[in-house]
Amino acid sequence: MGHDKQPFQHLFDLSNDHRAAHGETCHVYPSPQAGQWAALAAVFSVERVLEIGCGLGYQAVCIAEAAAGCRVETIENDSEHADLAAAQISLLGFADRIKIIRGDAESIMPNLKGPYDLVIEDAGVDYSR
């Protein structure tokens, strides 16, 4: 990642700091590909995204910002992460377009009503490797 500036750098840094403070068991990894997903969503005028693995909301915010009118539903199993994400999403003004679904994706997904234009699964992916 080097010294490249990320969109929403503060939230990117907050996510990395949170993971560093909580050690190996923490699964918050702000995706360095978030900007690419966001560009893809914008180019294809994506209206509805499902993200599996919210973390602190970094990727969801990037996508919502890039794709005007896009609604993001993001699943998060860790209640602390969901709370922190909800606070950041609200603070950044995206609470009306990003919905955090709390719980285990495997049990939640069969009850979701599609279709989605884009589905991203990055729960527990370690991007630092």
N, C-alpha and C positions, 0 to 999 in steps of 0.2 A: 504494500500500500504506500510506502514511502511517505513523502510529504504532500501527496496529492490532496487537494481540498475536495471534500465530499459535499454533495448537496446536504443542507441541514447539518452542517459540521458539528454543531453543539450536540445534537441528538446522537450522531455517530460516535462522538467522543464519550458522551454519557453512557452509551451502551457498552463501549469497550471498558470504561472505568468500572462499571457495575460488574462485568464479568471478571475483571482483574481482582476486584474486592471480594468476590464470592468463590473464587477458585475453580477447580476442574469440574465440579458438579453443576456449575452454572452454564446454561445453554443459550446465553444471549450472545449472538454473533451478528453484528450489523453487516449485512451483505455488501461487499464492494461492488456487486453486480446490480445493486438497487437502481443506479442511474440508467443502466442498460434496460432493465425491466420497465422503468418509467418511460424511457424513450420509445420502447416498443408499444407500450400502452397508448402513448400519445399518437404515434404514427398510424396505428390501426384504429384510432378513436374508440378504444376499449371503454365500455360502459360499466362492466361489472367484473370484479376480480375476487378470487378466493385465494387467500394466503394461508398456508398451514405453517404456523410458527411465527408468532407476532414479535416475540422478544419485547423490546421497549417501543416498538412501532416505527422504527426507522424506515424500513422498506415500504410499508403501507403509506407513510407520509410522502415519500418520494413519488410514489405512483399517483397518489391523489393530487399532488401538486402539478404533475406533468400532464395528466390526462383530464382536461376540463370536463367536469360533470361525472367523472368516474366515481363509482361507489366501490369501496373495498370492504370485504368481510374477512376478518383475520382471526384465526383460531389460536388460542393460547391456553396451555394446560397449567401453567404456573401462575397462581393467583397474585403473587407479588409482582411478577412481570406484567400481568394484565393491568394491575392497578397503576403501575408506573407508566405503562403505555397509554392508558386512558388519560392520565394527567398531562402527558406530553402532547397527545393528539388534541386535547381540548385547548391547551395553552397555545398551540400553533394554529388553531382555528379550523381543524378538520373534523370535529366531533359529529358534524352533520353528514359527513361522507365516509367515515371509517367506523365500522362497527366491530367491536371486539366480542368474539364468541368464546366464552370461558368453558374449558373442559378438554377432554381427550378427543383428538380429531377422529380417531377410529370409531368412536361411538356417536360423534356429532354428524359426521359427513353423510351417513345414510338418510338423515332427516332434513338435509338442506334442500331447498328448492332451487334448481338451476333454471336456465343455463347460465354458465359463467363464460365470459369471453377469454379469460386467462386464469389459469390455476398455477400457483407457485408453491412448491413444497420445499421449505428449507429449515424445518424444525430440527434443531440439534446439529446442524451442519457446522463443522469447525472450519471457517474460512482462513484461519491463520496457518493451516497446514500446507 
